Amino acid sequence: MSGTATAVTKSTQQTHQDKSDRAGSDAQNHALEQAHERYRNRNPLSLAQHQKAAKVMPGGNTRTVLFSDPFPITLVCSQGCQVTSIDGDTYIDYLGEFTAGLYGHSDPVIRQAVVDALDSGWVRGGHIPQEETLASLICSRFPSVEMVRFTNSGTEANLYAISTACAVTGRSKVMVFEGGYHGGVLMFGATPSPIVAPYEFVRAPYNDWEGTEALLRANADDLACVLIEPMQGSAGCIVAEPAFLQAIRDWTTANDVVLIFDEVMTSRLSGGGLQQLHGITPDMTTLGKYIGGGFSFGAFGGRQDLMQIYDPLQPGYVAHAGTFNNNVFTMSAGAAGLSQVYTQEAATALNQRGDVLRTRLNRIAQNAPFPMQFTGIGSLMNVHMTSEPVRSIRDLTHSNAVLRDLFYFELLEQNIWPTRRGMLNLSLPMGDTEFDALARAVQRFVDQYGRLFEGELNARK
């Protein structure tokens, strides 16, 4: 499987244009206004639903990432790899529930597992066989996970992993990386969040070993753990270079610091996650998203000596609570999915198809008169409107945000359901029909807005 896509080569003039027009020219802004108007005209029922929701929820939503200016589209049903809006439009689902929708919306194996769980009764308040089944599957697939405990989200999983490392080491500092996202209260983007969990964080530069090593050395005595995504998802599918990950692994091993891989998104990129693909084993791993089969899920696991603090039979054990940690729906759907649907072979096949698709899209992007590229690995990818190599969020400073928004609205008009930030995620029900539709939509975007861009260049000569 190939790694991150090579940056698209552009001329000096185009690179300069990328930098000067990152906020959008007058013509691009006008095109965006027109796209907004078409969007409003196409989705009147979604607007009405949003206005109703705004009366009882701030901004009309309870999940910020799903909000989209001027208002979000409301979805009413889904099937296979498609979603349908309240306005009656059906889209190919490339948002994929931000990687959690790996199985699509109606996998028969998952459905049967849920029906069986429904028939057996729920909220039991006791141990159930399915939790051991799912735990065994996870431990057998991810090299670093000798023992595992469940939570209800990736956010919880990362909070517990950090707290575990602090409890075991007796230290307080946590190294994270610029652009990192580890959950709703663990966000480290370009704009600081006022609701970040109150740990003592050290922010390091992603894919910059020299800068990271200096911070590691400066904080070595107080550092409990290093928390890193082997590919930053929220930042835009920015791939960590294997040599960078290996250098961190070597340093943390030598200095008795816990290394945590956040594979909440990336665990799907091979049968055993990116840790298996790269052959780099962390001390702990956090999981979430698709592993619950479409239900709320999170997990943290790792070396037995680290996880053993949660054993109630051990003196001085640490309690770990959560009413729905072992709920019958998640445990049943998750176990069915990993054992029967997303097997090691299925993971390899899907991610190989993703690499082929990303290469195809980059060929289209390379012929665009404006800067554009797709980064990622396997079944996860992200468009960026810049010609610079993307190794960290610092490289997105000159990305053209207006072009990215135009890309979003153009794909919607072509009945593709993407994320607003340009992330595209594959699901198992997708095939050549869906891939061809995406490629056509991207080509149409290049053709339509390429003429606009070329006209601006000619006007400036």
ZANURO-173052 format. One line per 10 residues: number of its first residue (from 0); for each residue x, y, z negated of N, C-alpha, C. Coordinates in steps of 0.1 Angstrom, whole numbers, plus 2048, in hexadecimal, padded with zeros to 3 digits. Each point is the difference from the previous one (the first is absolute). Layout:
NUM = X:Y:Z:X:Y:Z:X:Y:Z  ...
This chain:
0 = 809:7F4:800:7F7:80C:800:809:80C:800  7FD:80A:808:808:80C:801:7FC:809:7F5  809:80A:7FD:7FE:80A:7F6:7F9:80C:805  804:80B:7FB:7F9:80D:803:803:803:80F  7F6:806:806:802:804:80E:80A:80A:802  808:7FF:80B:80A:80A:803:7F9:80D:804  805:80B:7FB:7FB:80D:803:7FF:803:80F  7F6:806:804:7FE:803:80E:80A:80B:804  807:7FE:80B:80A:80A:805:7F9:80B:807  803:80C:7FD:7FA:80C:806:80B:80A:805
10 = 7FC:809:809:80A:80A:804:802:80A:7F6  80B:808:801:802:80B:7F7:7F5:80A:7FF  7FA:803:80C:7F5:809:800:7F4:7FB:7F8  7FD:7F2:802:7F5:7FA:7F8:803:800:7F1  80C:7FD:7FD:804:800:7F2:7FE:80E:7F9  804:80A:808:7FE:80E:7FB:7F1:803:7FF  7F8:7FB:80A:7F2:802:7FF:7FA:7FA:7F4  805:7F4:7FD:7FB:7F8:7F4:802:809:7F4  80B:807:7FE:803:807:7F4:7F8:80D:800  7FF:807:80C:7F9:80D:800:7F1:7FF:7FF
20 = 7FA:7F5:804:7F2:7FE:801:7FA:7F7:7F5  808:7FD:7F6:7FB:7F6:7F6:7F3:804:7FA  7FD:80D:7FF:7F3:804:7FA:7F5:801:80B  804:7FE:80C:7F6:801:80B:800:80E:807  800:800:80D:7FF:80D:807:7F1:804:801  7FE:80C:805:7F2:805:801:7F8:7F6:809  806:7FB:80A:7F8:7F7:809:7FD:7F3:7F9  80A:7FB:7F9:7FD:7F4:7F8:7F6:802:7F5  801:80B:7FA:7F6:803:7F5:7F2:801:806  7FF:806:80C:7F3:802:807:7FB:7F2:804
30 = 809:7F7:805:7FC:7F3:803:7FB:7F8:7F4  806:803:7F4:7FB:7F9:7F4:7F2:805:7FC  7FE:80D:802:7F3:806:7FD:7F5:7F9:809  803:7FE:80C:7F7:7FA:80A:7FE:7F1:7FC  80A:7F9:7FB:7FF:7F2:7FB:7F7:800:7F4  801:80A:7F7:7F7:800:7F4:7F2:802:805  7FD:809:80A:7F3:802:804:7FA:7F3:806  807:7F9:808:7FB:7F4:806:7FD:7F6:7F5  809:7FF:7F6:7FE:7F8:7F4:7F3:803:7F9  7FD:80D:7FD:7F4:804:7F9:7F4:7FC:808
40 = 800:802:80D:7F5:7FD:809:7FD:7F1:800  80B:7F8:7FF:7FE:7F1:801:7FC:7FA:7F3  802:806:7F5:7FD:7FA:7F3:7F7:808:7F7  7F4:804:804:7F7:808:7F8:7FC:7F9:7F3  7FD:7F3:801:7FB:7F8:7F4:80B:7FF:7F6  80D:7FF:804:80B:7FF:7F7:802:80D:7F9  7FE:80B:807:800:80E:7F9:7F5:801:7F6  7F4:7FB:803:7F5:801:7F6:803:7F7:7F4  806:7F5:802:803:7F7:7F5:80B:806:7F8  80A:806:806:80A:807:7F8:7FB:80B:7F8
50 = 7F7:808:805:7FA:80B:7F9:7F8:7FB:7F4  7F9:7F4:801:7F9:7FA:7F5:80A:7FC:7F5  80B:7F9:805:80A:7FB:7F6:807:80B:7F9  802:80B:806:807:80B:7FA:7F9:806:7F4  7F3:7FD:7FF:7F8:805:7F5:803:7F9:7F3  805:7F3:801:803:7F8:7F4:80E:7FB:7FF  809:802:80A:80E:7FD:7FF:808:80B:806  80B:804:7F9:808:80B:805:805:7FD:80E  7FD:809:809:804:7FE:80E:7F8:7F5:807  7F6:7FB:7F9:7F8:7F6:806:806:7F2:801
60 = 80B:7FE:7F8:807:7F3:801:806:7FC:7F3  803:7F4:7FF:807:7FB:7F3:80D:7F9:804  805:803:80C:80D:7FA:805:805:80A:80A  80A:808:7FC:804:80C:807:805:7FC:80E  807:7F5:801:807:7FC:80D:7F5:7FE:80B  7F4:7FD:7FC:7F6:7FE:80B:7F9:80D:804  802:80B:7FA:7FB:80D:804:806:805:80D  7F9:805:808:805:806:80D:7F9:80D:803  808:80A:802:7FA:80D:804:7FC:800:80E  7F4:805:804:7F7:808:7F9:7F7:7F9:7F6
70 = 7FE:7F3:802:7F8:7F7:7F7:803:7F2:804  7FE:7F7:7F7:803:7F2:804:7F5:7F9:806  803:7F6:808:7F6:7F7:806:7FC:7F6:7F6  7F3:7FD:7FF:7FA:7F6:7F7:7FF:7F3:808  805:7F5:7FA:7FF:7F3:806:7F4:7F8:7F9  7F9:7F9:808:7F4:7F9:7FA:801:7F0:801  809:7FB:809:801:7F2:801:80D:7FD:808  804:7F3:7FF:80D:7FC:806:7FF:7F1:804  807:7FC:80A:800:7F2:805:80D:7FE:807  807:7F4:7FD:80C:7FD:807:80B:80B:7FE
80 = 804:807:80A:809:80B:7FF:7FA:80D:805  7F3:801:7FE:7F8:80C:803:7F9:806:7F5  7FE:80D:800:7F8:807:7F6:7F6:809:808  7F4:802:7FA:7F6:807:806:7FB:80C:7F7  7FF:80B:806:7FD:80C:7F8:7F1:802:7FF  7FC:809:7F6:7F2:803:7FE:7FA:807:80D  809:806:808:7FB:806:80D:7FF:7F6:80B  803:7F3:7FD:7FD:7F6:80A:80C:7FD:809  80C:805:7FE:80C:7FD:808:808:7F5:7F9  805:7F7:809:808:7F5:7FC:80E:802:804
90 = 809:7FE:7F6:80E:802:802:809:7F3:7FE  80B:7FF:807:80A:7F6:7FD:807:805:7F4  801:7F8:7F5:805:804:7F3:80F:7FE:7FF  807:80B:804:80E:801:7FE:805:806:7F3  7F6:805:7F8:803:805:7F3:803:7F4:7F7  7F7:7F5:801:803:7F4:7F9:801:801:7F1  7F7:809:7FB:800:802:7F1:80E:803:7FB  808:808:808:80D:803:7FC:808:7F4:7FC  800:7F6:808:807:7F3:800:7F8:7F5:7F8  7F6:803:7F8:7F9:7F6:7F9:7F7:7F8:808
100 = 7FC:805:80C:7F7:7FA:809:806:7F6:809  80A:7F9:7FC:807:7F6:808:7F7:7F6:806  7F6:7FB:7F9:7F8:7F5:804:7F4:805:809  7FF:80D:802:7F4:805:807:7F4:801:7F6  7F4:800:806:7F5:803:7F7:7F6:7F4:7FF  803:7F5:806:7F7:7F5:7FF:806:7F2:802  80C:7FE:7FB:807:7F3:802:7F7:7F5:7FA  7FD:7F6:807:7F7:7F5:7FB:806:7F9:7F4  80D:7FE:7FF:806:7F9:7F5:7FF:808:7F3  803:80D:801:7FE:809:7F5:7F2:801:7FC
110 = 7F7:801:80A:7F2:801:7FC:7FB:7F4:7F9  804:7F4:804:7FB:7F4:7F9:806:7FF:7F2  80C:805:7FE:806:800:7F2:7F8:809:7F7  7FC:80C:806:7F8:809:7F8:7F2:7FB:7FD  7FA:7F9:80A:7F3:7FA:7FE:800:7F5:7F5  80B:7F8:800:801:7F6:7F6:802:806:7F2  808:80B:800:802:807:7F3:7F3:806:7FB  7F8:805:809:7F3:806:7FD:7F7:7F6:7FA  800:7F4:806:7F7:7F5:7FC:804:7FB:7F2  80D:801:7FD:805:7FA:7F3:7FE:80A:7F5
120 = 7FC:80C:802:7FE:80A:7F5:80D:808:7FF  7FE:80C:7FA:80C:809:7FF:800:807:7F2  809:809:7FE:803:806:7F3:800:7F6:7F5  808:7F6:801:7FF:7F5:7F6:807:802:7F3  80A:809:800:807:802:7F3:808:7F5:7FC  806:7F9:809:809:7F4:7FD:80A:7FD:80B  809:7F8:7FD:809:7FB:80B:7F9:7F9:80B  804:801:80C:7FA:7F9:80B:80B:7F9:809  7FD:7F5:806:80A:7F9:807:806:808:80C  7F8:809:806:805:807:80C:80C:809:7FC
130 = 801:805:7F4:80B:809:7FD:80D:7F9:800  800:7F4:7FB:80D:7F8:801:803:7FD:80F  7F6:7FD:808:802:7FD:80E:807:80C:807  7FA:80C:7FE:805:80B:807:80E:804:7FA  802:7FE:7F3:80E:803:7FB:80A:7F6:805  7FC:7F4:802:80A:7F6:805:803:803:80F  7F6:805:808:803:803:80E:809:80C:800  7FE:80A:7F8:809:80C:800:80E:7FC:7FC  802:7F8:7F5:80D:7FD:7FC:807:7F7:80A  7F9:7F9:808:807:7F7:80A:804:808:80C
140 = 7FA:80C:802:803:807:80D:809:80C:7FE  801:806:7F5:809:80C:7FE:80C:7FC:7F8  80C:801:806:80C:7FB:7F9:802:805:7F2  7FD:80C:7FD:803:806:7F3:7F6:7FC:7F5  7F4:7FB:804:7F5:7FE:7F6:800:7F2:7FA  806:7FF:7F5:800:7F4:7F8:7F3:7FE:7F8  7FC:80C:7FB:7F3:800:7F8:7F9:80D:804  7F3:800:7FF:7F8:80B:805:7F4:803:7F7  7FC:80C:7FF:7F3:804:7F9:7F8:809:809  7F3:7FF:7FF:7F7:807:809:7FB:80D:7F9
150 = 7FD:80A:809:7FA:80D:7FD:7F5:802:80A  7FB:80C:800:7F5:803:809:804:809:80C  80C:805:800:805:808:80B:80F:801:800  805:804:80B:80F:802:801:804:80B:7F7  7F8:80A:7FD:804:80A:7F7:802:7FA:7F2  7F7:7F8:7FB:802:7F9:7F3:80C:7F8:800  802:7F8:80B:80B:7F7:801:80E:808:7FE  801:80B:807:80C:808:7FF:802:806:7F2  7F5:805:7FA:801:805:7F2:804:7F5:7F7  7FB:7F4:801:804:7F5:7F7:80F:7FB:803
160 = 804:800:80D:80E:7FD:803:809:809:7FA  7FE:80D:801:808:80A:7FA:801:7FF:7F1  7F4:7FE:7FA:7FF:7FF:7F1:807:7F3:7FB  800:7F5:808:807:7F4:7FD:80F:802:800  805:807:80A:80E:803:801:805:809:7F4  7F8:80A:7FD:803:808:7F4:800:7F8:7F3  7F6:7F8:7FE:7FF:7F8:7F4:80C:7F6:7FF  803:7FA:80A:80B:7F6:800:80E:806:7FE  802:80B:807:80E:806:800:801:80A:7F4  7F5:805:7FB:801:80A:7F5:804:80E:806
170 = 800:802:80D:804:80C:806:7F3:807:805  801:80D:804:7F4:807:803:800:806:80F  80B:801:807:800:807:80D:7FC:7F6:80B  7F9:805:80A:7FB:7F8:80B:805:807:80D  808:7F9:808:804:806:80D:7F5:7FD:80B  7FB:80A:807:7F7:7FF:80B:806:808:80C  7F9:800:80B:806:806:80C:7F7:80A:806  806:80A:806:7F8:80B:807:7F8:7F9:80B  7F3:804:800:7F7:7FA:809:7F9:7F3:7FB  804:7FB:7F4:7FA:7F4:7FB:7F2:802:7FB
180 = 7F8:7F5:802:7F3:800:7FB:7FE:7F2:7FA  7FD:800:7F3:7FE:7F4:7F8:7F2:7FF:7F9  7F7:809:805:7F3:800:7FA:7FB:80E:7FE  7F4:802:7FB:7FA:80D:7FF:806:809:7F6  808:7FA:7F6:807:808:7F6:80F:7FF:801  804:7FB:80C:80E:7FD:802:804:805:80E  7FE:80D:803:802:806:80D:80C:809:800  809:7FE:80A:80C:808:800:802:806:80E  7F6:806:806:801:806:80D:807:80E:7FF  7FF:807:80C:806:80D:800:7FA:80A:7F7
190 = 7F3:7FE:7FD:7F9:809:7F7:7FE:7F9:7F2  806:805:7F5:7FF:7FA:7F3:7F1:7FE:7FC  7FD:7F5:7FA:7F3:7FE:7FB:7FF:803:7F1  7F6:807:7FB:7FF:803:7F2:7FA:7F5:7F8  7FC:7F5:806:7FB:7F5:7F8:809:7F3:801  80C:802:802:80A:7F5:800:801:7FB:7F2  801:7F3:7FE:801:7F9:7F3:80C:806:7F9  7FF:801:7F3:80B:807:7F8:80C:7F8:7FD  806:7F9:80A:80D:7FA:7FE:80B:80A:803  80C:7FD:7FC:80B:809:803:806:7FB:80D
200 = 7FC:807:80B:804:7FC:80D:80D:806:805  807:7F9:808:80C:805:807:7FD:7FE:80F  7FF:80B:808:7FC:7FF:80E:80D:7FF:808  801:7F6:808:80C:7FE:808:7FC:801:80F  80A:803:809:7FD:801:80E:800:7F2:807  7F5:7FE:807:7FE:7F3:807:80A:7FE:80B  805:7F4:801:80A:7FC:80B:80D:809:7FF  803:805:7F5:80C:808:7FE:808:7FA:7F4  809:7F6:803:807:7F9:7F5:809:80A:7F8  807:808:807:809:809:7F9:7F8:809:7F5
210 = 7F5:806:804:7F8:808:7F7:7FA:7F8:7F5  7FC:7F4:804:7F9:7F7:7F6:80B:7FB:7F6  80B:7FC:805:80A:7FB:7F7:805:80A:7F5  801:80D:805:803:80A:7F6:7F6:802:7F5  7F3:7FE:803:7F6:801:7F6:800:7F4:7F7  802:7F4:806:801:7F4:7F8:80B:801:7F6  80C:805:804:80B:801:7F7:7FD:80A:7F5  7FA:80B:804:7FD:80B:7F6:7F6:7FC:7F5  7F7:7F6:804:7F6:7FC:7F7:801:7F2:7FB  80B:7FA:802:802:7F1:7FE:7FC:7FC:7F1
220 = 804:808:7F7:7FE:7FC:7F2:7F1:800:7FC  7F8:808:807:7F2:801:7FC:7F6:7FA:80A  806:7FA:80A:7F7:7FB:80B:7FB:7F2:7FD  7F2:7FF:800:7FA:7F3:7FE:7FE:7F9:80D  7FC:807:80A:7FD:7F9:80D:801:809:80C  801:7FA:80B:800:806:80D:7F3:7FB:807  7F7:808:804:7F4:7FC:807:800:806:80E  7FF:7F6:80A:802:804:80E:7F6:7F8:809  7FB:807:80A:7F9:7F9:80B:80A:7FC:80A  801:7F3:804:80A:7FD:80B:7FB:805:80E
230 = 7F4:805:801:7FC:809:80A:7F6:809:7FA  802:80E:801:7F7:809:7FA:7F3:801:809  7F5:7FC:7FA:7F4:800:808:7F9:80D:801  7FD:806:7F5:7F9:80D:800:808:80B:807  80D:7FF:7FF:808:80A:806:800:7FF:80F  7FC:7F5:806:7FF:7FF:80E:807:7F4:806  800:7F4:7F9:807:7F4:804:80E:803:803  807:805:7F6:80E:803:801:808:7F4:7FA  808:7FA:808:806:7F3:7FC:80D:803:7F9  802:7F9:7F4:80C:800:7F9:80B:7F8:807
240 = 80B:806:802:80B:7F8:807:805:7F5:7F7  801:7F4:805:804:7F5:7F8:80D:802:7F8  80A:807:806:80C:803:7F9:7FE:809:7F4  7F6:809:801:7FC:809:7F5:7FA:7F8:7F5  7F7:7F7:803:7FA:7F7:7F6:80A:7F7:7F9  809:7FB:808:80A:7F7:7FB:80A:807:7F6  803:80D:803:809:808:7F8:7F9:802:7F2  7F3:803:801:7F9:802:7F3:7FF:7F3:7F8  7FE:7F5:807:7FF:7F3:7FA:80E:7FD:7F9  80A:802:806:80E:7FE:7FB:802:808:7F3
250 = 7FD:80D:801:802:809:7F5:7F8:7FD:7F4  7F3:7FD:802:7F7:7FD:7F5:804:7F3:7F9  805:7F7:808:804:7F3:7FA:80C:802:7F7  80A:808:806:80C:803:7F8:7FE:808:7F4  7F5:808:7FF:7FE:809:7F5:7F4:7FC:7F8  7FA:7F4:802:7F5:7FB:7F8:7F4:809:800  7FD:805:80C:7F4:808:802:7F6:7F8:808  7F4:801:7FC:7F5:7F8:807:7FD:806:80D  801:7F7:80B:7FC:805:80D:7F2:7FB:803  7F7:809:803:7F2:7FD:804:7FD:803:80E
260 = 7FC:7F6:808:7FB:803:80D:7F1:802:800  7FB:80B:804:7F2:802:802:7FD:7FB:80E  7FA:7F4:800:7FC:7F9:80C:7F0:800:801  7FA:80A:7FA:7F1:800:801:7FC:800:80F  807:808:808:7FD:800:80E:808:7F6:808  80D:7FF:7FD:809:7F9:809:801:7F1:7FE  7F9:7FB:7F6:800:7F2:7FE:7FA:7F8:80C  7F8:807:808:7FA:7F9:80B:809:800:80C  80C:805:800:809:802:80B:808:7F3:803  7FF:7F6:7F8:805:7F3:803:7F9:7F7:7F6
270 = 802:7F3:801:7FA:7F6:7F7:803:803:7F1  80C:806:7FE:804:803:7F2:804:80F:7FE  7FA:809:808:803:80E:7FF:80D:804:806  804:80D:7FE:80C:805:806:80C:7FA:7F8  7FE:7FD:7F3:80B:7FA:7F9:805:7F3:806  7F6:7F8:805:804:7F4:807:806:803:80D  7FB:809:808:805:804:80D:80E:805:7FF  803:808:7F6:80D:806:7FF:80A:7F7:7F8  7FB:7F6:7F9:808:7F8:7F7:805:807:7F4  7F9:80A:7FB:804:808:7F4:7F5:7FD:7F6
280 = 804:7FB:7F4:7F7:7FC:7F6:800:80A:7F4  7F5:807:7FE:800:809:7F4:7FD:7F9:7F3  800:807:7F5:7FD:7F9:7F3:7F1:7FF:7FE  7F9:80A:805:7F1:800:7FF:7FA:804:80E  7F4:7FC:802:7F9:804:80C:7F1:804:7FC  7FB:80B:806:7F2:803:7FE:7F9:7FD:80D  7F3:7FC:7FF:7F8:7FC:80B:7F2:806:7FF  7F9:7FF:80B:7F2:805:800:7FA:7FF:80D  7F6:809:803:7FA:800:80E:7FA:7F3:804  805:7FB:80B:7F9:7F4:807:800:7F4:7F8
290 = 809:7FE:7F6:801:7F3:7F9:7F3:7FD:7F8  7F8:80A:7FD:7F3:7FD:7FA:7F5:7FC:80A  804:7FE:80C:7F6:7FC:80A:7F5:80A:803  803:80D:7FD:7F6:80A:802:7FA:805:7F4  803:7FB:7F4:7FB:804:7F3:80B:807:7F9  7FD:807:7F5:80A:808:7F8:80A:7F7:7FB  80D:803:802:80B:7F7:7FC:80D:808:7FE  807:7FB:7F7:80E:804:7FD:807:7F5:7F9  80D:800:801:808:7F6:7F8:80E:805:7FE  806:7FD:7F5:80E:802:7FE:806:7F3:7FB
300 = 80C:7FE:805:807:7F3:7FC:80F:801:802  807:7F6:7FC:80E:800:801:807:7F5:7F9  80C:803:7FB:808:7F6:7F9:7F8:7FB:7F3  802:7F4:7FD:7F9:7FA:7F5:803:807:7F3  80D:804:7FE:804:806:7F4:7FA:80E:7FE  7FD:807:80B:7F9:80D:7FF:7F1:7FE:7FD  7FA:7F7:807:7F2:7FE:7FE:7FC:7F9:7F4  809:7F9:7F9:7FD:7F8:7F4:7FB:809:7F5  803:80D:800:7FB:808:7F5:7F1:800:7FF  7F9:7FC:80A:7F1:800:800:7FA:7F2:7FB
310 = 809:7F7:7FC:7FB:7F3:7FC:7FB:801:7F1  7F3:7FF:7FE:7FB:801:7F2:805:7F6:7F6  807:7F6:805:806:7F6:7F7:80E:804:7FB  805:80A:806:80D:805:7FC:7FF:80B:7F5  809:7FF:7F6:800:80A:7F5:802:80E:806  7F8:80A:7FB:802:80E:805:7FC:802:80E  7F7:7F8:805:7FC:801:80E:7F9:80D:803  7FF:804:80D:7F9:80D:804:7F3:7FC:806  7F5:807:7FB:7F3:7FD:806:7FE:807:80D  7F9:7F9:809:7FD:805:80D:7F1:7FE:803
320 = 7F8:80A:800:7F1:7FE:801:7FB:804:80D  7F4:7FE:803:7F9:804:80C:7F4:7F7:803  7F4:805:7FE:7F4:7F8:800:7FF:7F8:80D  804:807:80C:7FE:7F9:80D:80D:7FB:806  80A:7FE:7F8:80D:7FB:805:7FE:7F2:807  7F8:7F8:7FA:7FE:7F2:806:7F2:7FE:805  7FA:80B:805:7F2:7FF:804:7FE:7F5:80B  7F5:7F9:800:7FF:7F4:809:800:803:80F  7FB:80C:803:800:804:80F:80E:802:805  808:808:7F9:80E:802:805:808:7F4:800
330 = 7FF:7F8:7F5:808:7F4:7FF:7FC:7F6:80B  7F4:7FE:803:7FB:7F7:80A:803:804:80E  7FD:80D:803:803:805:80D:80F:800:803  808:804:7F6:80E:801:801:807:7F2:802  7FC:7F7:7F9:805:7F2:801:7FD:7FA:80E  7F3:802:804:7FC:7FB:80D:808:807:80B  802:80D:7FF:807:807:80B:80E:7FC:801  808:7FF:7F5:80E:7FC:801:802:7F2:804  7F7:7F7:7FB:802:7F2:803:7FB:7FB:80E  7F6:807:805:7F9:7FB:80C:801:809:80C
340 = 801:80D:7FD:7FF:80A:80B:80E:806:803  805:808:7F6:80D:807:803:80B:7F7:7FB  802:7F5:807:80B:7F7:7FD:80E:806:805  80B:7FA:7FD:80D:804:804:800:802:80F  7FA:7F6:807:800:800:80F:7F7:80C:805  7F5:802:7FA:7F7:80B:804:807:80D:7FE  807:802:7F5:807:80C:7FE:80B:803:80A  807:7F6:804:80A:801:80A:7FA:804:80D  7F5:7FA:804:7FA:803:80D:7FA:80E:800  7F9:804:7F6:7FA:80D:800:80B:80B:801
350 = 80B:7FF:7F8:80A:80A:800:808:800:80D  802:7F5:806:806:800:80E:7F7:808:80A  7F3:7FE:7FF:7F7:807:809:801:80F:7FD  801:803:7F3:801:80E:7FD:80D:807:805  80B:7F8:800:80D:806:806:7FE:802:80F  7FA:7F7:806:7FE:802:80F:7F7:80C:803  7F5:801:7F8:7F7:80C:802:807:80D:7FD  808:801:7F5:807:80C:7FD:80A:804:80B  807:7F6:806:809:802:80B:7F8:806:80C  7F5:7FA:803:7F7:805:80B:7FC:80E:7FE
360 = 7FC:804:7F4:7FC:80D:7FD:80C:80A:801  80B:7FC:7FC:80C:809:801:804:802:80E  7FD:7F6:809:803:803:80E:7F7:80B:806  7F4:800:7FB:7F6:80A:804:805:80E:7FA  804:7FF:7F4:805:80D:7F9:80C:805:807  809:7F8:804:80C:804:806:7FE:808:80D  7F5:7FE:807:7FC:807:80C:7F8:80D:7FD  7FD:803:7F4:7F8:80B:7FC:809:80D:801  7FA:80B:805:808:80D:800:801:807:7F3  7FB:7F9:7F5:802:806:7F3:806:7F5:7F7
370 = 806:804:7F5:806:7F6:7F7:7F6:7F6:7F9  803:7F3:801:7F6:7F6:7FB:807:7F3:7FE  7FE:7F9:7F5:806:7F3:7FE:7F7:7F8:7F6  802:7F3:801:7F9:7F7:7F6:80B:7F9:7F8  7FF:801:7F3:809:7F9:7F7:7F9:7F4:7F9  807:7F7:7FA:7FA:7F6:7F8:807:7F2:802  7F9:7F6:7FB:805:7F2:801:7F3:7F8:802  800:7F7:80A:7F6:7F6:801:7F2:806:801  7F7:7FD:7F7:7F2:803:802:7FD:80E:7FA  809:807:7FB:7FE:80E:7FB:809:80A:807
380 = 7F9:80B:805:808:80A:807:7FA:80E:7FE  807:80A:804:7FC:80E:7FE:805:808:80B  7F7:809:806:805:80A:80A:806:80C:7F9  80A:805:806:806:80D:7FC:803:809:80C  7FC:80C:7FE:802:80A:80B:80D:807:7FF  80B:7F8:800:80D:806:800:80A:7F7:808  80A:805:805:80A:7F8:808:80C:7FC:7F7  801:805:7F4:80B:7FD:7F7:7FE:7F2:7FB  80B:7F9:7FD:7FF:7F3:7F9:7FA:802:7F3  7F6:7F7:7FC:7F9:802:7F3:805:7F6:7F6
390 = 809:805:7F7:806:7F7:7F6:7FB:804:7F2  7FA:80C:7FF:7FA:804:7F3:7F6:80B:803  7F9:804:7F6:7F6:80B:802:807:80D:803  80D:801:7FD:807:80C:804:801:802:80F  7FF:7F5:807:801:800:80F:7F2:804:806  7F6:801:7F8:7F3:804:806:7FD:80F:7FE  80A:808:7FC:7FF:80E:7FE:7FB:807:80D  805:7FB:80C:7FD:806:80C:7F5:7F9:808  7F9:7F7:7FA:7F5:7F9:806:7F4:809:803  7FA:7FF:80C:7F5:809:804:7F3:7FB:7FA
400 = 7FB:806:7F6:7F4:7FC:7F9:7F4:801:808  7FF:80A:809:7F5:803:808:7FF:7F4:80B  80B:7FD:806:7FF:7F5:809:7FC:7F3:7F9  804:7FE:7F4:7FC:7F4:7F9:7F1:800:7FE  7FA:80B:7FC:7F2:801:7FE:7F8:7FE:80D  806:806:80B:7FA:7FE:80D:800:7F1:804  80B:7F9:7FC:801:7F1:802:7F4:7F9:7F9  7FE:804:7F4:7F5:7FA:7F8:7F3:802:806  7FC:80C:804:7F3:803:806:7FF:7F9:80E  80B:800:807:7FF:7F9:80D:7FD:7F1:7FF
410 = 807:7FA:7F6:7FD:7F2:7FE:7F2:7FD:7FC  7FA:809:7F7:7F2:7FE:7FC:7F7:801:80C  803:809:809:7F8:802:80C:801:7F4:809  80B:7F8:7FF:802:7F4:808:7FC:7F4:7F8  7F8:802:7F5:7FB:7F5:7F8:80B:7F7:7F9  80A:807:7FC:80B:7FA:7F8:7FF:807:7F2  800:7F7:7F5:7FF:805:7F3:80E:800:7F9  807:80C:800:80E:801:7FB:7FF:807:7F2  80C:801:7FA:801:808:7F4:803:80E:805  7FC:80A:7F8:803:80E:804:80F:803:801
420 = 808:7F9:7F8:80E:803:800:807:7F8:80B  7F9:7F9:808:806:7F9:80C:804:7F2:7FD  7FD:7FA:7F5:803:7F2:7FD:7F6:7F7:807  806:7F5:806:7F8:7F6:808:804:7F2:7FA  7F5:7F9:7FC:803:7F3:7FA:7F8:7F5:807  807:7F5:803:7F9:7F5:807:7F9:7F7:7F6  7F6:7F9:805:7F9:7F6:7F9:800:7F3:808  7FD:7F5:7F9:801:7F3:806:7F5:7FE:80B  7F4:806:800:7F7:7FE:80B:804:807:80D  80A:809:800:804:807:80C:807:7F8:80A
430 = 7FE:803:80C:807:7F9:80B:803:80A:80B  802:7FA:80C:805:808:80B:7F5:80B:804  7F4:7FD:7FE:7F5:80A:803:802:80D:7F8  802:7FE:7F3:802:80B:7F7:80D:807:802  80B:7F9:803:80D:806:802:7FF:808:80D  7FA:7FB:80B:7FF:807:80C:7F8:80D:7FE  7F5:7FF:7F8:7F8:80C:7FE:808:80B:7F9  809:7FC:7F6:808:80A:7F9:80A:806:80A  806:7F7:808:80A:805:80A:7FA:80A:80A  7F4:7FD:804:7F9:809:809:7FD:80E:7F9
440 = 7FC:7FF:7F4:7FD:80C:7F8:80C:809:7FF  80B:7FA:7FC:80D:807:7FF:804:806:80D  7FF:7F8:80B:803:806:80D:7F7:80C:804  7F3:7FF:7FD:7F7:80B:803:804:80C:7F8  804:7FE:7F3:805:80B:7F8:80C:807:806  809:7F8:805:80C:806:806:7FD:807:80D  7F7:7FA:808:7FC:807:80D:7F8:80D:7FD  7F7:800:7F7:7F8:80B:7FD:808:80C:7FA  807:7FD:7F6:807:80B:7F9:80E:802:805  805:7F7:809:80C:803:807:7FF:80B:809
450 = 7F4:801:807:7FE:80B:809:800:80D:7F9  7FA:800:7F4:800:80C:7F8:80E:804:7FC  808:7F7:7FC:80D:802:7FB:809:805:80C  7FF:7FA:80B:807:804:80C:7FC:80E:804  7F4:803:7FF:7FB:80E:804:806:80A:7F7  802:7FD:7F3:806:80A:7F7:80F:802:804  807:7F5:803:80E:801:804:802:808:80C  7F7:7FE:80A:801:808:80C:7FD:80F:7FE  7F7:803:7F7:7FC:80D:7FD:80B:808:7F9  809:7F8:7F9:80B:807:7F9:80D:802:809
460 = 800:7FA:80B:80C:801:809:800:80E:806
